[in-house]
Amino acid sequence: MLKKLRRLGPPLLMLTPSLILVGVFVYGLIAANFSTSFTDNHTAAQATGQEPAAFVWFTNYFDLLASEDFQHSLMNLVLYTLVFLAGTMVMGFLWAWMLDKPVKGEGLFRSVYLFPMAVSFIASGVVWRWLLNSNQDEQASGLNRLFQMVGLDFLQNNWWNNVTFGIIAIAVPAIWQLSGYVMALFLAGFRGIPDELREAARVDGASEWKLYRYVLFPQLSPVALSALIIIGHMSLKAFDLIMSISKPANYQTKVPAVDMYVFKSSFDYANAAAVGSILLIIVALVIVPYLIRTNREEKR
């Protein structure tokens, strides 16, 4: 027992401060958030402690999920996530595939593709707000003005002001900004495949398509899964880019994170906490299976 304590004692002492901080500021605050979401804390007086708040348990969750406004936010989140994932994965893979070939000036191209990732969503959102301006004809600006100048007037549209598909326009700058990150992941995957595998496939008479389908793509599947999880959970938490292009009050581009901000700003802490909890559960449904799968593969 004493030997075991001497062996485990120093590591535990080193980990204890971190465990306490994580326990208090991560899991403790998550528990506090869930606790708030189970109350009827919907007014400024309750938020400041001037009036008591009672537990209503899952009432806030049922009311939110039954609300057409929140259902619209969830649908926007689904549309945004699907378009964002498809765009970043396709663009990132294509760029990585092109750079995997011997290309002059590869470093320059790689820097150009990665540069948008260094720009904050707020800064890029300000620029894209102008590019995606919904004014048309004589008052057109941004991309609508460009289409007008090159004779493609039929491509002019109201972008993020479209009630049904406005959120898809918000996904465009997100794809532009993070495709370079996915490119870096895929490029690292390509470069990590031994040349011997490619040579052996070509010696066996494999065509270029069969080489990719049966040799390279299976090797890239872990990279693709990691990219999907990372980009997917980022899309679920979309907030700053939407806020910088649109406004919190805009129905057409609102997502759950924006709803949470609006509820918090109006002292509706219970609904704000409920939205945050729903987002946490959605992200957990994406991340936890991936972590379990990764852990099992490491043990093999």
Buried (B, 14 or more C-beta within 10 A) or exposed (E): EEEEEEEEEEEEEEEEEEEEEEEEEEEEEEEEBBEBBBBBBBBEEBBEEEEEBEEBEEBBBEBBEEEEEBEBBBEBBBBBBBBBBEBBBEBBBEBBBBBBEEEEEBEEBBEEBBEBBEBEBEEBBEBBBEBBBBBBEEEBBBBBBBBBEEEEEEEBBBBBBBEEBBBBBBBBBBBBBBBBBBBBBBBEBBEEBEEEEBEEBBEEEBEEEEBBEEBBEEBBEEBBEBBBBBBBBBBBBBBBBBBBBBEEEBEBBBBBBBBBBBBBEBBBBBBBBBBBBBBBEBBEEBBEEBEEEBEEEEEE
